[in-house]
Amino acid sequence: MSERIAIIGDGAMGTVCAMLLASKGHAVTIWGAFRENIEAMARTRTNEKFLPGYSIPESIRLTHREDEVFAEATFVVSAVPCQHLRSAWSRLKEYVPRRVPVCSVSKGIENETLLRPTQIIRDVVGDCRTAALSGPCIANELARCLPAGVVAACEDDTLARHIQELFSTDWFRVYRKTDLLGVELAAATKNVVALAAGIIDGLRVGDNCKAALLTRGLVEITRLGVGLGAEKETFSGLAGMGDLVTTCISPHGRNRSAGELFGKGKKLDEVLASTASVIEGIPTTRSVMQLARNHDIEMPITQAVHDVVFDGKDPIVAITELMTRSLKAE
């Protein structure tokens, strides 16, 4: 059955979700916070700023008006970068239809509150049904309809099943889980490890080092997740291991690419200026470190990334300190 879907956010992921859902016959509207970008997209039927090279179907409606985006909407996809979620949804809250489910594809943890994306939406809007869709899903590959697998997470399995059916195609496979906490934590923390992976690439210290980093990074983010109440198995699944591998090896990964610049000696302001896109792993590193401190959870890789990114520590020194920590069982 065809639905009317509102996509909140005109970045790469919001655009590719709109394209996928429109291809299945749903009526889709994209809302963007900046009028000039939405008008350029409507004029050229492309998203040259965030997803260049792909046509936006004429059937997809584009608007910057808060009072238009939710017209008769039966489902909402939230695709706003995590640190901007609160301001975007604050603009939209009075127009949000009650009881219409919201599926977040954002990845991160808000700095000031340490809330996850679905928690931020509920904090702003009030009581609403929320879920998350996450996993290894680089927008550039999805725009080409290359095979991918993700997971829909919701404490309400009925809504997770609905998202499965809504998004699944013959090239995009959706699994489901009820561990919303774990899926959102995995989505956020893997970006911190991706920064570390990029630093290794920038230093050219080898594949052995990168393999060890990914393995121990997964241990570290699993430790945090379990400590906060998530299911351990989530971190070995698509939202955890799957997304971690893709983010750490893909040349399209913003966080890995940013880490590579740090590895080559660039400083924070230079890295932030290198792209128009949001590098979610940078602010998320602050949030993850605070969560680790609050819950007394050891996260040496995250600490090393924090030291390089925010304190200007030499990446070689950071790696040496990691390698010379006291020896222990795996």
N, C-alpha and C positions, 0 to 999 in steps of 0.2 A: 504494500500500500504506500502511495506517495505521501511524503511529509513536507511540511514547510519548515525549513531549517535556517536558523540565524547563526552566522559565523561571526564571532566577536574577535576582531584582529585581522589586519590585512598583510601580515608577514608571510613568509614562505610556507609555514605549516598551515596557517589559516587558508591560504590560497589553494594549496594542494588538497586540503580536506574538502573545500568547496567544489573543486574540479571532480574529485572522486564521487562525492554525493550527487552532484548534478548529472554525472554519467549514468547513475542508477535511476534517474527520472525524478529526483526530488527537486522541489522548488527552493532555491538557495539564495540567501542575501548575505553579502559580506559587509560588515561595518568596520570602518577605520576611524581612528581618532583624529587623523589629520586630513582636512578637506583637500589640500593640494594633491596628496598622494592618491586618494580615492578618485578625484577628478581625472588625474593622469591615467589611472587604470581603466576608468570608464571610456576615456577617449581613445586609448591605444589598444584596449582589450589585452594588455599584458601587465605584469608586475615587474617592471624593469629594475626597481630598487631592490627587491628581495628574492625574486624568482625569475630572472630574465630568460628569454628564449622560449617561453611557452604561452600559448594562446588561452585566454580566459573565455569560455563559451558565452555566447550572447545571452543565454538563458539565465546566467548568474547576475543578480542585481547587486549594485554597489551603492553604498550610501555612507555619509558621514553624520547623518541625523539620528539622534538617539530616539526620537519619537517615531521613526519609521522601521527600524531594524526588526522589531519583534512582531510586526503586523501578522496576526494569525499564526504565529510560530508554534510548532508542536514539539520542537527539539532545539537545543542550543549547544553550540560548540564554542568553548572559550580557548582562544589561541593567542592570548596576550602574554608577553614576557612576564615572568613572575614578579619582578620588582615594580612593574607598572600595572599589575592587576587591580590593586586597590583603587587607584585613581580612575582607571577605565570603568570599573563596575560602579564606582560612586557616581559617575556621570549617567550611568544607565539604570540605576536601581529603581527609580520611580516608574520605569516603563516595563520592567521585567514581568512577564505573565506568571501568575502563581501556579505552582505545581508542574510547570514545564521543566523537564530534566535538563541539567547542564553537564556536559561532558568536557572536562579539561584536557587539553593536550600540552599544557605548559609544564615546564620542568624547572624546579628551583624551590628555595625556601626563603620567605620574606625576611629581610635583615632585622627589622625592628621587633617583629613579633614572633619570629621563628615558626610561622604558620606555613603549611603546605598550600598549593594552589586551591584545592577544593575547600579548604578551611577559610581561606581569604574570601572566596566568593560567598560562602555562607555567613561569614562575619559581616560583610557589607550588605548583602541582600536580605539576610534573615533565613528562615526555614525554607530550604529548597533541596530537591533531590540532586545529588552530585555524584559524578563518577570520573574516572580518569582513563585515558587511552594512551598507552605508552609502549615503548620497545624500540628496536632498531629500525628507524623509519626516516632516513634522510630525504628531505623534501625533493631534492633534485632527481633522485631515483624514483620516487613515487610519481612524480610528474611524467615520467617515461613509462609508467605502468610496469616497472620491474618487480619481480616477486619479493614479497616482504611478509613478515609475521609479527604481530603485536599482541598485546593483552588488554582487554577491557576489565577494569577493576571497579567494583562497587560492593558495599556491604549488603546491598539488596541484589541478590542474584537475578531477579527478574529484570532489573534495569540493565545489568551486565549482559544478559541474553539479548535484550533489545538492541544494545549497541553492537553486539556481534552481528546480528542480522542486518543492521543499518549499514555497516561499513564493509562487510565481507564481499569480496569479488573473487573471480577466478585467479587473480594475481595478488590479492591482499587478504591474508588469512588472519582472522581475529580469534584468539582464545579468550577465556574469561577467568577471573579470580574474585574472591570476596575480600582479599587482603589489600584494601585501598591504601592503608598506611604504608605497607611495604613497597607497593608499586610506586607511590609518589616519592618515598625516600630513595629508592633505587634510582629513579629518574633524575633526582637532584644530585645525589652524591657521585654518580658516575661521571658527571662533568668535572668534578674536582680531580678525579683520577686521570681524566682526559687531558687536563692541563699538565699534569705530571708527565704523561706520555709524550705530549708535545715538547716539553722541556728536554726530554731524552732525545727526541728527534733532532731538536735544535743543536744539542751538544754532540750528536753523532756518536753516542757511546754504545750503540749496538743493539741487536735484537735480543740477545740474552738478557740484557738489562731491562728491556721493555717487557719481555715475557714475565720476568720476576715482578716487575712493577704491577702489571695487570693482575697477576695472581694474588700478590699480597694486598693490592688495592681492593680486590673483591673481598678478601678476608676482613679487611678493615671496615668497609661499608656494611658488610653483613653484621659485623659486631655491633655497629651503631644501630642498625635496624632492629636486631633482636633485643638489644638493650632498651629500645623504645616501645617494644611490644609487637613488632612485625614477625611474620613467619619466615623462618630461615630459608625455606625452599624458594621463596619469591626471588631471592638474590641469585639463585642459580638458573633462573628462568629468563624469559625474553626481556622483561623489564630490568633485570639485573645484568647477568652475564651477557645476554644478547646485545643489549644497548651499549654496554661497556665496551665490548669488542669493536662494534661499529664505530663508536665515537672516538676510540683510541687509534684506529687504523685508517679511517677514511680521510682522503685529502680534502673533502668537503666539510669535515667537522670543524665548527667555529672554535670550539674549546681546544681541540688538539692543535689547530693552527695558531691560536693565541699562545699556547704553551711553547710552541716552536719559536715564536718571536722572543719570549722570555729566555729560552735556551740560547738564543743568538745574541743575548745581551741587551735587548730592548727593555725599557722601563714601562711601568704601568700606563702612564699617559700616552706613550707612543703606541702601545698595544691597543688601547681603547680607540685611538684615532685611526687605526688601520682598517676598520670596517664600519659600515652603516648598521650592521646587525648587532643585536645584544649578545654579549658573551656571558651567558648565564653562569658559567662556572666561577667567574670572578667574584660577584657578590655572594654566590652560594658558599664559597670557601669560608667567608666570614661567619655565615649562619651555621655551617656544619661544625666549625671550631667551637662556637658558642654552645651548641647542643652537646658536643663531646665534653666540654668543661662542666656543663650543668649536670651531666649524668655520670661524670667521672669515667669516661670511656677513652681508652688509649687509641689515638689515631696519628701515628708518626708521619705517614705520607701526607695527610691533609695538613699537618703542622708545617711540614717542609714546604709545601706549595704556598701556604700562607706567608711563610717567611720570605720566599722568593718574590711573590707578587706584591705584598704590602710593605715589607721591610727592606726590600732591595738586596736580600742575601744573594751572594754569588751561587748560581745553581750547582756548580761543581762542589762547593763547600757543603751545600744541602745534601747532595747525593752521598758524599763521603761520610757525613754524619749518620745518614741512614744505614750505610754499609758497615759502619763500625759500632753500631749499637750492641749491647750485650747479647751474647749468643743464647739461643733458646730452642726448644723443640718446635716443630712446625705446627 
